[in-house]
């Protein structure tokens, strides 16, 4: 299985040095979406501001960025 790295760029940038094995790019992206949503939920639950420009980058083993998942694209906000 190919190895992908999920790099987080938010208040503190975290470069994934271990990565994980995923069946394909879609599976890596799904894991990145889950992780980003969990982080956003933690911020909301703690009453912290949520920066919708933060992102997770999905990177292949050779360092190619194959997806950039911006927090704001991963949620729907109604009302306002």
QUITA-V410296 format. One record per residue. RES is the residue in one letter. D_CENTER is the distance of its C-alpha to the mean C-alpha in Angstrom with 1 decimal. Layout:
BEGIN
RES/D_CENTER  RES/D_CENTER
END
This chain:
BEGIN
X/20.2  X/18.0  X/15.7  X/12.2  X/10.2  X/6.5  X/7.0  X/5.9  X/8.2  X/9.6  X/13.1  X/13.1  X/11.3  X/10.5  X/11.2  X/11.0  X/14.7  X/15.3  X/12.8  X/13.6  X/15.8  X/14.8  X/17.5  X/16.0  X/13.3  X/12.9  X/12.5  X/9.8  X/7.9  X/9.1  X/7.8  X/4.1  X/5.4  X/7.5  X/5.8  X/4.4  X/7.9  X/9.5  X/8.8  X/10.1  X/12.9  X/13.9  X/14.3  X/16.4  X/18.4  X/19.2  X/20.4  X/18.2  X/17.3  X/14.0  X/13.0  X/11.7  X/11.4  X/8.6  X/5.6  X/3.1  X/6.2  X/7.6  X/11.0  X/14.2  X/16.7  X/18.8  X/16.2  X/15.6  X/12.4  X/12.4  X/9.5  X/7.9  X/5.8  X/7.4  X/7.4  X/11.1  X/10.8  X/9.3  X/12.3  X/16.0  X/18.3  X/22.0  X/25.0  X/25.1
END
